[in-house]
């Protein structure tokens, strides 16, 4: 099984590109959303460590965002609780797809949390800063301070690019993205 790890800046289109590979994708952001919505255990843990912020079940994204913005240590507390559960979901995904030719990992902190293995193929998604900003501003919970906090816990785009075997220049057009994906797949298969 070939594992492809998708890297890039926040808003660069990692999930869009991951889906277009046509192979099973583990999307960590989707898994976190499911945990907030359906996991009472996560709710209880977060409520216990962040009683000022977490009140309602299912967990409201707004409450989580307020907690992150409320104190600089809160993001680390949330990551510690949620990350453990996401890793369990990843193990299940890997087991379920072990016979697949390729799997794709769309995990924002892939390198930072040492989730990737040495033999994994890393692909960096490069997009123009202007395009990224436009996309981020369209998000429902867009918050400049929040994005700054998330970027602080991530490796720099330069470092991620250096660690990658391939680069896809994302212009957010399916035709050119598919052309780049097909070139990469032809090289690795």
N, C-alpha and C positions, 0 to 999 in steps of 0.2 A: 504494500500500500504506500502510495506517495502522499505525503502531507504537504499542503501548500499553506503557508501563513501569509495573511494579507496585512501589510503595514501601511501607515500613512497618517497624516495629520487629521485632527478632528474636522469632519465635514468634507474630506477629500473624496468621498464616494466609495469607501472600502466595501460596504455592504452591497451596493449596486454592482460592483465588479465581482465580488465573491459569488453572488447569485448567478451571474452570467457564465461561470465556468461550466455549469451543467452537471456538477457533482454535488454530493451531500455537503452542506455547509453547517458548521457549528457557529451560531451567532450569539456571542456572549451577551450583547445588549438585550436581545430577545429573551434569553434565559433569565436575566436579572428582572426584566419586566414581569415575567411569569412568576418569579419568586415573590415579588412585591404583591402580585395579585392573588396568589393562591397558597402561599406558604405561611401558615399561622405561626410556625416555629420562628421563622425569620422576623415576622412582625413582633413577636414577644421579645426576642433578643434585642432588636433595634429599639423597641419601646423602653426596655430596661436600661440600655446605655445612653439613650437620647430622650428621656422622658419629657423634656421641654418642647420637643419637636414632633415626635412620632405619636399620633393619637388614634388614627382611624385605620381600620382593616376593611377591605384591602388597603395596603399602604398607598397613600397618595404621593405622586411624584413631587408635588408642590412641597409637601412636608419634608421630603428627603432633600430637596433643593434648599429649603430654608435652613435645614440642619447644616448642610455643607457651607452655606454662606454665613451661618451664625457663629461658627468658631473654626479656626484653622485645623484643629485636631479631629473634627467630626468626620471629615472625608476618610481619614485613615481608619477610624472606628467602623464606619460603614463598609469600607472595602474589606476589612478583616472578617466581618461577619458574612458578607455576601460572597466573597471570593471563595471561601471554603466550599460553599454549596455549589457554586458554578463549576468548580473543579470536579465535584462528584458527577454533575451533569455531563461534563466533558468526557469523563471515564466511560459513562454509559454510552455516549455517542460513539466513542472510539470502538468500544466492544461491538456495538450494533453494526458498525460499518467496516469492520476489520477485513472483510472480503472484497471491499470496493477497490477499484484501481486507484482512485484519487479521492481525497477528502480535502475540504477547504476550511481553514480556521479563521474566522472573523472575530478576533479577540483584541480589543483596544490595548490591553497591557500585556500582549503576548511576550515581548522581550523583557519588559520590566519585571514580570513575575516568573521568568524562566520557564515558561510553559512549552516553548518550542524545543525540539531536539536538533542536534548537530546536522543530521541528514535532511531535515525539512528544507523545502524550497521556499525562500522568502521573496515576496513580491511587494515592492514599494509602489504605492499609488500617489502619483504626483499630480497636483492640480494647481492652477493659478490662485494666488492668495485672494484676488478679487472674486473669483468664482466661489471659493470656499466661503468667504464672508457673506456673499449674496445668499448662498444656500443656508448658512447658519442663521441668518436673520429671518429666514422663512420658517424656521422651526418654532413649534408652539411655545416651548419654554426657553426661548433664546435669552441668554443672560451673559453679557460680556465678562463679568467677574467670575462667573461659574466656569466659563471656558478657560479663563486664565488659570484657575485653580486646577482644572483637569490637565492642562498643558504642563503645569509645574511637576506633576507626578509622572509625566511621560518623558521618555528619551527624546532628544531633539530629532526633527525631521532629517537633519544631516546625518546623524548617527544611524537612523533606521535605513536611510538610502544606502549608506556604506555597507550595512550588514546584508543587504538584499542582493539576490542573484539576478533579478529582473526588475525593470521599472516600467510601469504603465502610465503614460501621460493621459490623464483623464480629462477629456473635454466634455464629458457628460452626454456624449452622443453614442448610442448603442453600436452603430456601424463601426466606428474607429476602435471602440473598446473591444468588440468581438474580433476585429482583425488582430489586435495585440494579444488577446487571450489565445486565439488559434495559433499564432506564432510561438507562444510560450509552450502550449500543449504539444505542438509538433516537436519542439526541442526536448521536452522531458519524457515523452512517451516512446 
